[in-house]
Amino acid sequence: MPDLTIEDLGAAGDGIARLDGRTVFVPGALPGERVRAELTGKRGDAAVAAVEAVLTPSPDRVTPPCPHFPACGGCALQHWADAPYADWKRAKLAEALARAGFADAPLGPLARTPPATRRRADLALRRGPGGAVLIGFHERGGQAVTDLATCAVLDPRLVALLDPLRAVLKRVPALKRQGSAVVNLLETGPDLLLRTDGVLEAPARILLAEFAAAQGIPRIAWAQNDGPPETAAQLGLVAIRLGDVLVAPPPGAFLQASPAGEAAIVAAVLAGLPERLPARAAIADLFAGNGTLSLPLAQRARVTAFEGAAESVAALAAAAGKAGAKVQAVRRDLDRQPLTPKDLQGFAAVVLDPPYAGAPAQVALLAKAIIPRLIYVSCNPAALARDAQALGRGGWRVVSATPVDQFLWSPHLESVVVFGR
Ligand SMILES: C[S@@+](CC[C@H](N)C(=O)[O-])C[C@H]1O[C@@H](n2cnc3c(N)ncnc32)[C@H](O)[C@@H]1O
């Protein structure tokens, strides 16, 4: 059982030590700490160790606010004081941009998300002993599920649903061994998409409808495994306000995970637009989802919103049409059929907000495109570093960069990077 000195914090928020020349990841340990740890496994060429005792605690070690920490994989850094935590998050963006060749990029302050405000969660479901149902995030580094009694990051209205959901799912045979629950807190209340490993029969649909009525849930959708969702219970309309437009998102729709995170991202995107937009200016919003960015952008210019998911394109088109917003929603797979420099000619700005893997195919063409502004919204600094490097090779420079801590106490970081020519 070696004693280790923690030299740094890795990308996943684990302490990093060296042992006999080898890297050791030590979850739960903080920079500067001396810990007694047991080697428990491997991660690539590195070893992984579990803390047995903190011999010399960091002065920045604090009491975690949630009783499920550190077992629950939803959070990794509740035990760290806020100031070094925030510095570490902000530095992630600086490091990603430095790796891409933009060491001097002007970096804004970290936009913060308060605790107890996350409105979107993808929760794992497990059938436990005696038919009980476990609901929560996966445990750190494993497949087991932490059965949440509370949560320090979720909106309390979602936390309040956990017990009643556990109780109703106990009586739903469609959850045989495992499944998931995506819950989006909309303007109209919680919107639930259940995925189960068995078929949802009529009696269980009635139970879910009763549960929806009791909990003020306008819609529960259901899907078997990764199949397409269908409505299991619909008691009212679903809507979320994006910009000043009410959108009815499809079940399980992607939404920015917290209102504060969304507001920070939208503000940074709008601030990144060219100062003077011509009267007939047009903006392209790539990976547009349900219009989180397209609809606020449409208050400044005409927007063409490109998105791969048909349901989201339909939701955005319907909402924009009804509200008279200047958005044209277009279904397009931007990995298989990225927009070419010719397609992008004439746009005053391009906004792109790709999924976690980034957008290498689209970025290769954006690198060559002659557009005044390119605004890249990222949820993965590693993908951003790779894509920004390609843009740098194409002659783009960084005008501004805003780090956004949307997933409080997790190692994740969102960012908005504005590129100019
Ligand atoms: C990070 S989300 C951003 C959505 C939206 N901009 C927002 O802020 O809510 C990424 C979006 O890209 C879409 N997407 C994923 N792969 C795609 C592809 N190959 N082509 C087009 N859209 C894709 C997803 O459906 C999702 O809506």
PDBQT file of the ligand as one rigid body, heavy atoms in Angstrom, charges set to zero:
ROOT
HETATM    1  C1  LIG A 501     -24.610  19.708 -28.240  1.00  0.00    +0.000 C 
HETATM    2  S1  LIG A 501     -26.161  19.519 -29.036  1.00  0.00    +0.000 S 
HETATM    3  C2  LIG A 501     -26.491  21.212 -29.385  1.00  0.00    +0.000 C 
HETATM    4  C3  LIG A 501     -27.912  21.544 -29.708  1.00  0.00    +0.000 C 
HETATM    5  C4  LIG A 501     -28.289  23.014 -29.659  1.00  0.00    +0.000 C 
HETATM    6  N1  LIG A 501     -27.316  23.856 -30.330  1.00  0.00    +0.000 N 
HETATM    7  C5  LIG A 501     -28.508  23.484 -28.251  1.00  0.00    +0.000 C 
HETATM    8  O1  LIG A 501     -27.749  24.332 -27.765  1.00  0.00    +0.000 OA
HETATM    9  O2  LIG A 501     -29.470  23.029 -27.619  1.00  0.00    +0.000 OA
HETATM   10  C6  LIG A 501     -25.684  18.807 -30.543  1.00  0.00    +0.000 C 
HETATM   11  C7  LIG A 501     -26.758  18.617 -31.571  1.00  0.00    +0.000 C 
HETATM   12  O3  LIG A 501     -26.154  18.049 -32.735  1.00  0.00    +0.000 OA
HETATM   13  C8  LIG A 501     -27.053  17.125 -33.318  1.00  0.00    +0.000 C 
HETATM   14  N2  LIG A 501     -26.248  16.218 -34.150  1.00  0.00    +0.000 N 
HETATM   15  C9  LIG A 501     -25.488  15.175 -33.734  1.00  0.00    +0.000 A 
HETATM   16  N3  LIG A 501     -24.855  14.622 -34.780  1.00  0.00    +0.000 NA
HETATM   17  C10 LIG A 501     -25.219  15.324 -35.878  1.00  0.00    +0.000 A 
HETATM   18  C11 LIG A 501     -24.891  15.242 -37.263  1.00  0.00    +0.000 A 
HETATM   19  N4  LIG A 501     -24.062  14.297 -37.714  1.00  0.00    +0.000 N 
HETATM   20  N5  LIG A 501     -25.429  16.140 -38.095  1.00  0.00    +0.000 NA
HETATM   21  C12 LIG A 501     -26.262  17.105 -37.645  1.00  0.00    +0.000 A 
HETATM   22  N6  LIG A 501     -26.617  17.228 -36.350  1.00  0.00    +0.000 NA
HETATM   23  C13 LIG A 501     -26.093  16.359 -35.476  1.00  0.00    +0.000 A 
HETATM   24  C14 LIG A 501     -27.750  16.492 -32.140  1.00  0.00    +0.000 C 
HETATM   25  O4  LIG A 501     -28.995  15.934 -32.536  1.00  0.00    +0.000 OA
HETATM   26  C15 LIG A 501     -27.884  17.684 -31.188  1.00  0.00    +0.000 C 
HETATM   27  O5  LIG A 501     -29.104  18.333 -31.407  1.00  0.00    +0.000 OA
ENDROOT
TORSDOF 0
